[in-house]
């Protein structure tokens, strides 16, 4: 994204938070709507990327502990704090395509 910010007419994409404060880079409004956690969460901003975890790690593994933390409670707050929309919320399944 730093290279995109330096080059005229360059196009790139990044996570919402990573692309918000780069010198020379601009966020793309779609139908006059700029990307934000709120506009993505409401479905107003249609371009989004979803992170998936595939498989089921053993229950006593670090991967299982990490996924459990991210999918409930305090982990949801961590995700929001870093400018992301967690799928494990009332709005999340609709936005994340889990209808």
C-alpha positions in Angstrom: 0.0 0.0 0.0 2.9 2.4 0.6 3.9 1.8 -3.1 0.3 2.5 -4.2 0.4 5.8 -2.2 3.6 6.8 -4.0 2.6 6.0 -7.6 0.2 8.0 -9.6 -2.8 6.0 -10.9 -1.8 2.9 -8.9 -4.6 0.8 -7.5 -4.4 -1.6 -4.6 -6.4 -3.0 -1.8 -5.8 -3.7 1.9 -7.6 -4.3 5.1 -9.7 -1.3 6.1 -7.4 -0.3 9.0 -4.2 -0.7 7.0 -5.4 1.6 4.2 -6.8 4.5 6.2 -3.7 6.5 7.1 -1.3 6.1 4.1 0.1 9.3 2.6 -1.1 9.6 -1.0 -3.6 6.6 -0.8 -7.3 7.3 -0.9 -10.2 5.0 0.0 -12.7 4.3 -2.8 -16.3 5.3 -2.2 -18.8 3.1 -3.9 -22.2 4.7 -4.6 -21.0 7.7 -2.5 -20.4 5.4 0.5 -16.9 5.2 2.0 -15.7 2.0 3.7 -15.9 1.8 7.5 -16.8 -0.9 10.0 -20.3 0.6 10.2 -20.9 0.8 6.4 -19.5 -2.7 5.8 -21.5 -4.0 8.8 -24.7 -2.5 7.5 -24.2 -3.8 4.0 -24.0 -0.3 2.6 -20.4 -0.8 1.4 -20.5 -3.9 -0.8 -16.8 -4.7 -1.1 -15.4 -6.8 1.7 -13.1 -9.7 2.3 -13.9 -12.5 4.7 -11.3 -14.5 6.6 -12.0 -18.2 7.1 -10.6 -20.9 9.3 -10.9 -24.4 7.7 -11.0 -27.6 9.5 -11.4 -28.4 13.2 -8.1 -28.4 15.1 -7.8 -30.7 18.1 -9.6 -29.3 21.1 -6.5 -29.1 23.2 -4.4 -27.3 20.6 -3.3 -23.7 20.5 -5.1 -23.2 17.2 -8.4 -24.3 18.9 -7.8 -22.0 21.8 -7.1 -19.1 19.4 -10.2 -19.7 17.3 -12.4 -20.0 20.4 -11.0 -16.7 21.7 -11.7 -14.9 18.5 -15.2 -16.3 18.1 -16.7 -15.2 21.4 -16.5 -12.8 24.3 -13.3 -10.7 24.7 -12.0 -11.8 21.3 -14.9 -10.0 19.6 -13.8 -6.8 21.3 -10.2 -7.3 20.1 -11.5 -7.7 16.5 -13.6 -4.5 16.7 -10.7 -2.6 18.3 -8.6 -3.3 15.3 -11.2 -2.0 12.9 -12.7 -5.3 11.8 -16.3 -6.7 11.8 -16.5 -10.0 13.5 -18.7 -12.6 11.8 -19.9 -14.0 15.2 -22.3 -11.1 15.9 -26.0 -10.7 15.1 -25.1 -8.8 11.8 -22.0 -10.9 11.1 -23.6 -14.0 9.6 -25.6 -11.9 7.1 -22.5 -9.9 6.1 -20.2 -12.9 6.2 -22.5 -14.9 4.0 -23.6 -17.5 6.5 -27.3 -17.0 6.1 
